[in-house]
Amino acid sequence: MIKALIIDDEQKARNVLTHYLINFVKENVEIRHADSVRGGLNVLNDFMPDIVFLDVEMPHQNGFDFLLLRKNPSYDIIFTTAYNQYAIQAIRFSALDYLLKPVDPEELQASIDRHLEKVKQKAQQNNQQLYDNLVQNIEKKEIKDFRLAVPSSEGVFFFTLDEILRLEADKNYTSIHLIGKRPFLSSKTLKHFDEMLCEFNFIRTHKSHLVNPKYIKQVTHNNQFVLLTDGSRIEISRRKKDSVQQYLKLK
């Protein structure tokens, strides 16, 4: 049995999510509702949820205000939001989960599965650091200033984009190479980081390499490698040669 609290100011959104939780999620779910941050805090007084589905955009107090009012939660938070690129990037950079409205039943089940996996791995102990990072990211003026949260078995590590030199695929893991620090191994795939960092002009030079263009020193004369400021030489695949050359011409 999963206990879920839905906090959303729109009744239709609450009804739809409730319907999907009852009819499409494999696990049995006990559900409570609230139409505001304050109402959600009141429900928490006598209902100990496993998951809070928290609407980002609400009048008076929004989902991020909820985080400020509720420290060290024992439950998982899954944010729900209509398409809001700034909020979505802030959530993704903080390694937290979200669902886009209108909610898709398959994505809902996937979010439940991720929650259950976190419980199994006892990973929720790191959540407060991630929520704090999210609040700090939201307060930034530009997305490029967000801190990237990378949870690991050793704890949560935080990096700015300017600290990242390059990322390298290591099977289903990613080795993150940083300026002046030891490489750091993330359990996320390189594809995960590529999707997040492509809008910041990180270049996929090869299926195994993602490079911060800020640190490209030069391209070898045969266009087979990019040389970085730390002396590393990163392969350019045949498929990626044109896109790398095109970017460097515009740089």
C-alpha angles and dihedrals in degrees: 000000000000119000113213133186118199115203111188132132093216114082093202091056091049091049094049094048091046090051092051093047091052099040108028108030115089095218124072110255131200108204138201128179138213129177097206143025091257091049090050092052089052092052090051090062092076105012119069105199127195091210133024115202099207124194111221099206114055131141122255095006124021133202093274090055086057089059091053092051097045115053126186097007117196091212134072119252121216111187120219120202144157111239106303110155095195095050093043093052091047089053094045093047087054092054093242131137128251142171124216118227127269084051117228114219093223092051089048091055090047090054090050089050091051090050092051091048090052090051090049091051092041088233096145091088088081095054099098092059089051093049091048090051090050092054090049091049092051089054092056117102095222134032091230088068094058119118115236114227118211114184118205141165086269094055135270120318125196128206137176116226091248090060092059114091098175144327126228130196116240104184103286092347133074127225109214113206114205136194109264095349138092117269115269125215118223126192089222120098123248088247089062091056093040091057091049099043103037092091088059089058097253104162125228098214093170138001087264100041137067115179134197101231091211088076100045107119099180146326118246115252092252092050092236098118142026116219116217129208092254090059097256119140115216123196122242112210120223090247092053100046096093095047092047092049092047092052094048091051089056094044 
